[in-house]
């Protein structure tokens, strides 16, 4: 899994990051009591819970500037610190797709009703835009 520690990037990256955060908080949905409005975004995500020694994958259900909800088959505990790497789609970034790394804290875990994936709600503490790796 990619580590969030990356070399310093040019200043334009920080403007892109601000635009990404702004676009996440400008959803067209009804107002919620969260730090930002959730937008339905279904993308694959790599998840690492370092203290629990878990490295797994999942899929996001929605995200905002302050949080993310995802589904995973691995048991992640409430209070866990996560590092998540995913690609934000162009409709979120208002441009090209963008690799990002979120550091987040798990605030809630929901058991699936049908015995499938677990739902994990996490509060995002920080976001880093990762450089595109040339193919």
Phi, psi and omega per residue, in radians:
X1 nan 2.523 3.126
X2 -1.194 2.421 3.079
X3 -1.594 2.566 -3.100
X4 -1.277 -0.271 -3.128
X5 -1.327 1.886 -3.114
X6 -2.175 2.727 3.102
X7 -1.107 2.744 3.115
X8 -0.944 2.443 -3.130
X9 -1.908 2.811 3.119
X10 -1.040 2.754 -3.099
X11 -0.995 -0.538 -3.103
X12 -1.052 -0.474 3.122
X13 -1.100 -0.649 -3.119
X14 -1.212 -0.556 3.049
X15 -1.187 -0.696 3.082
X16 -1.092 -0.749 3.138
X17 -1.061 -0.772 3.129
X18 -1.087 -0.682 3.119
X19 -1.157 -0.665 3.109
X20 -1.117 -0.829 3.138
X21 -1.086 -0.747 3.125
X22 -1.070 -0.765 -3.100
X23 -1.183 -0.538 3.096
X24 -1.203 -0.490 -3.098
X25 -1.630 0.021 -3.126
X26 -1.864 0.771 -3.122
X27 -1.244 2.726 3.131
X28 -1.639 0.288 -3.124
X29 -1.614 2.997 -3.128
X30 -1.127 2.726 -3.081
X31 -1.179 2.377 3.104
X32 -2.085 2.958 3.137
X33 -1.593 0.404 3.104
X34 -1.616 3.010 3.126
X35 -1.230 -0.265 3.089
X36 -2.756 2.715 -3.135
X37 -1.338 2.443 -3.123
X38 -1.419 2.463 3.063
X39 -2.076 2.359 3.091
X40 -1.174 2.032 -3.139
X41 -2.429 1.988 -3.112
X42 -1.919 1.716 3.122
X43 -2.390 2.647 3.074
X44 -1.146 2.592 -3.131
X45 -2.455 2.427 2.996
X46 -1.696 2.325 -3.043
X47 -2.191 2.383 3.064
X48 -2.271 2.130 3.033
X49 -1.892 1.640 -2.947
X50 -1.085 -0.734 -3.098
X51 -1.200 -0.446 3.137
X52 -1.674 -0.111 -3.134
X53 1.191 0.510 -3.114
X54 -1.800 2.258 2.970
X55 -2.236 2.042 -3.012
X56 -2.562 -3.087 3.077
X57 -2.204 2.929 3.103
X58 -2.911 -2.897 3.093
X59 -2.462 2.371 -3.136
X60 -1.322 2.651 3.010
X61 -1.811 -0.750 3.114
X62 -2.785 2.859 3.071
X63 -2.697 2.810 3.094
X64 -2.451 -3.102 3.101
X65 -1.132 -0.386 -3.079
X66 -1.972 -0.098 -3.088
X67 -2.859 2.945 3.138
X68 -2.504 2.545 3.008
X69 -2.126 2.268 -3.112
X70 -2.424 2.837 3.054
X71 -1.969 2.399 3.112
X72 -2.560 2.732 3.095
X73 -1.563 -0.166 -3.119
X74 -1.574 2.592 3.122
X75 -1.391 1.961 3.083
X76 -2.048 2.331 -3.053
X77 -1.591 2.610 3.021
X78 -1.029 2.416 -3.107
X79 1.593 -0.164 3.133
X80 -1.144 2.580 3.041
X81 -1.688 2.226 -3.073
X82 -2.043 2.665 2.938
X83 -2.156 2.129 -3.066
X84 -2.164 2.335 3.089
X85 -2.063 2.252 -3.129
X86 -2.674 2.945 3.072
X87 -1.852 2.089 3.043
X88 -1.364 2.300 -3.115
X89 -1.287 2.818 -3.109
X90 -0.987 -0.559 -3.132
X91 -1.183 -0.348 3.068
X92 -1.542 -0.757 -3.065
X93 -1.436 -0.169 -3.074
X94 1.046 0.615 3.141
X95 -3.013 -2.189 3.140
X96 -1.562 2.798 3.063
X97 -1.057 2.676 -3.039
X98 -2.489 2.198 3.026
X99 -1.273 2.336 3.096
X100 -2.397 2.779 3.041
X101 -2.183 2.128 3.071
X102 -1.790 2.434 2.895
X103 -1.888 2.240 -3.000
X104 -2.551 2.838 3.090
X105 -2.038 2.301 -3.140
X106 -1.283 2.157 3.138
X107 -1.827 -0.353 -3.128
X108 -2.771 2.497 3.040
X109 -2.207 2.243 -3.130
X110 -1.977 2.211 3.046
X111 -1.289 2.490 3.118
X112 -1.257 2.505 3.111
X113 -1.246 -0.537 -3.094
X114 -1.743 0.194 3.137
X115 1.369 0.300 -3.131
X116 -1.638 -2.352 -3.089
X117 -1.170 2.689 3.043
X118 -1.570 2.532 3.037
X119 -1.629 2.312 -3.119
X120 -2.194 2.111 3.054
X121 -1.792 2.242 -3.103
X122 -2.340 2.511 3.088
X123 -1.622 2.159 -3.101
X124 -1.382 2.167 3.092
X125 -1.605 -0.623 -3.140
X126 -2.715 2.776 3.118
X127 -2.394 2.348 3.051
X128 -2.119 2.359 3.025
X129 -1.505 2.204 -3.087
X130 -1.649 2.563 3.131
X131 -1.222 2.568 3.076
X132 -1.235 2.337 3.110
X133 -1.595 2.073 -3.130
X134 -1.059 2.470 -3.138
X135 -1.612 nan nan
